[in-house]
Amino acid sequence: MADSKRTLIPGAGPLAKVPAPVVFLLVLGLFGAGVWVRGPVGAALLGLLALGVAALLAATWRFLAPGGRVLRLLVLAVLVLVTWSVLGT
């Protein structure tokens, strides 16, 4: 288990070379554009974001503590609900 935790050390993963501010701005931009545009296009943008969150959750699931899993599932559920509401308007 110690070796598997070491893969989560900053600088060791495949996304390590992507600066955190760039990721933050990308997520913020996708979310903001999805909510602002609304309809099928907005839902597609938010759906893309939800798929990314789900992929990251799936990749890190075994390394997360139960509390971290619940919190991340909650974030994913809220994102899916926002996507659904944007699609409906």
N, C-alpha and C positions, 0 to 999 in steps of 0.2 A: 504494500500500500504506500510506502514511503516513496517508491519510484514513480508511482502514478501521480502522486501529489506534486512531485517535482516538475511535471509538465505544465503546471499552472503558474510557475514562477515567471514574472515578467521577462520577456525577451526570449522565451523558449518555444512559443507557439507559432502557428502559421500567420497569425495576424499581428505578430509582435512588431513588425516594421511599419504598421499603419499608426500614425500619431493619434492619440486619444481625442484631441480636439477635432480632427477630421471626421472620426467616427461619430462623435457627438453631433457635429453639424449635419452630417448626412442623415442621421436618425431624426434629428429635429426638423430638417428640411422635408424629409419624406412624410413625417407625421403632419407637419403644418400644411404642406401642399395637399395631402389627402383630405384633411378636414376642410380646407378652404375650397378646393375644387368640388368636392362632394360627388354624388352620383356614382356611376360605374367606374369612371376614371379615378376618382378619389378612393373608392373602395379597392381598386386594383393597387394603388400606391400603398395603402394601409395593409392590404393583404401581402404585398411583397415584404413589408416590414415585419408582419406577423410570421411569415415563413422564415425570415432571418432569425427572429427571436426563438422560434421553435427549433431551428437547426442548432443554434448555440446551446439551447437547453438540452437537446438530445446529446450533443457532443460532451457536455460537462456534467450530465446527470449523475454518473457514478462517483464523481468527485465532490458533489455537493452534500452538505449536511441536510437533514430533513427540513429544518426551518428555511434554508435557502431554496430548497425545492418548492416549498409551499409559496414562498414569496414570488419566485419566478413564474410559477404556474398562475398565480393571481395576476401578475403583470400581463402575461399572455392572454388570459381570459378577458381582462379589461380591454386590451387591444382588439381582440376579436369582437367584443361587444361594440366598441366604437366603430369598427369597420362595418359591422352589420347596420348600425344606425345611420352611417353615412350613405350606405347603399340604399336605404329605405327613403331617403329624402331627395 
